[in-house]
Amino acid sequence: TIANSGDKPLEVKVVRVGCGCTIILYPKKKLEIAAGGSIEARFSFNTEGMEGDETKYIYIESNDPETPLLKLKLTTQVQRKQSAAIKRFLSWGLLTVAGAGLIDGINPCAFTVLVFFISF
């Protein structure tokens, strides 16, 4: 929330974000907050490829004589997505799959053996 605690209208504009993983949803353009009023700023934060503590910054420009540029610090802890793999299958190492069958589907003397090596 961006609040105007002054007695005059406050013009605000989110000018930039610290990285491409943060997107400004609202306000996208300069707007005015009446004296005593407030707005809710909205941002989207893409955590793909991140893990652990993350800190990003958002910069807001205003006509406030004391703070014309405000640096907001966003902190979060990103937890890795849990894998759906079954643990007992993770230790198989090398698995051999063999199959035999008729080549032409008719002649029992014409057959082949297929061997696949699957590594986990």
ABEGO torsion letter per residue (X at the ends): XBBBABABBBBBBBABBABAABBBAOBABBBBBBBGBBBBBBBBBBABGBBEBBBBBBBBBBABAABABBBBBBBBBBBBBBBABBAAAAAAEBBBBBBBBBAAGABAABBBBBBBBBBX
